[in-house]
Amino acid sequence: MNTPGRELPKDYRAVAAELVSNQGWGYNAGSGRGGHPMLFPAVKAKSPLAVPTTPGGGTRGFKNWVSQVRQRGGIWPPRRSS
């Protein structure tokens, strides 16, 4: 597993980096169908999630993807530490 980089659009990269570095998720840059990057939830019973490599779909596409992250146990936006 590695860390997300410039292969992802900026918004998706921020979410993926948070999940990998602070929430125990795994990441592989080209393991999915069609070579899509994949995120692997910290809870192994949950299914992996493909990460879009293009920012298309406007804000609705990003919000739908974040919803899928939350369904798999991810937290976004990250909680503030006080």
Phi and psi in degrees as a GROMACS rama.xvg file:
@    title "Ramachandran Plot"
@    xaxis  label "Phi"
@    yaxis  label "Psi"
@TYPE xy
-136.346  -165.723  ASN-2
-112.113  151.073  THR-3
-67.4759  144.304  PRO-4
-136.442  -147.302  GLY-5
-71.7836  -2.83572  ARG-6
-72.8464  -11.9819  GLU-7
-109.585  147.239  LEU-8
-61.1338  155.343  PRO-9
-55.223  -46.0089  LYS-10
-62.3342  -47.1043  ASP-11
-66.1671  -36.9278  TYR-12
-62.6459  -40.4758  ARG-13
-62.5682  -43.843  ALA-14
-65.6696  -48.5668  VAL-15
-61.148  -41.2812  ALA-16
-63.5015  -41.2665  ALA-17
-62.2704  -45.2275  GLU-18
-63.8078  -43.0125  LEU-19
-71.2837  -45.8175  VAL-20
-81.3405  -29.5074  SER-21
-119.58  -12.7802  ASN-22
-121.202  6.70226  GLN-23
80.5236  13.8692  GLY-24
-79.5874  159.573  TRP-25
-106.533  161.021  GLY-26
-143.593  138.456  TYR-27
-135.607  126.25  ASN-28
-68.1549  -22.2278  ALA-29
-152.11  43.7638  GLY-30
-101.056  -10.1288  SER-31
-84.3716  -178.616  GLY-32
-62.4407  130.521  ARG-33
73.622  14.3105  GLY-34
79.1729  16.3386  GLY-35
-70.5891  144.217  HIS-36
-62.6372  148.636  PRO-37
-128.303  142.36  MET-38
-107.047  138.161  LEU-39
-116.363  114.453  PHE-40
-58.8928  154.261  PRO-41
-64.3705  -32.3748  ALA-42
-85.9441  111.069  VAL-43
-64.4235  -19.0985  LYS-44
-72.4052  -18.2831  ALA-45
-85.0656  149.141  LYS-46
-79.72  151.386  SER-47
-63.5201  162.146  PRO-48
-129.207  125.094  LEU-49
-73.173  144.807  ALA-50
-109.533  122.959  VAL-51
-61.2509  144.688  PRO-52
-103.565  -1.25449  THR-53
-124.814  146.358  THR-54
-82.7168  14.6769  PRO-55
-61.3973  165.532  GLY-56
93.7942  -1.02393  GLY-57
65.9951  -158.667  GLY-58
-73.4606  -26.333  THR-59
-63.0506  -41.7626  ARG-60
-61.8297  -42.4418  GLY-61
-65.8211  -43.5331  PHE-62
-63.5922  -38.8975  LYS-63
-63.7678  -40.0466  ASN-64
-65.7387  -42.3319  TRP-65
-61.757  -35.7851  VAL-66
-61.1705  -40.2961  SER-67
-65.5542  -36.9967  GLN-68
-60.5263  -46.3781  VAL-69
-64.6686  -36.827  ARG-70
-62.6663  -24.8031  GLN-71
-97.7555  10.0789  ARG-72
99.2169  2.0822  GLY-73
-79.0177  154.126  GLY-74
-115.539  119.619  ILE-75
-148.03  131.686  TRP-76
-71.1432  157.084  PRO-77
-63.8202  150.166  PRO-78
-72.0505  145.098  ARG-79
-76.7666  142.148  ARG-80
-99.2644  131.107  SER-81
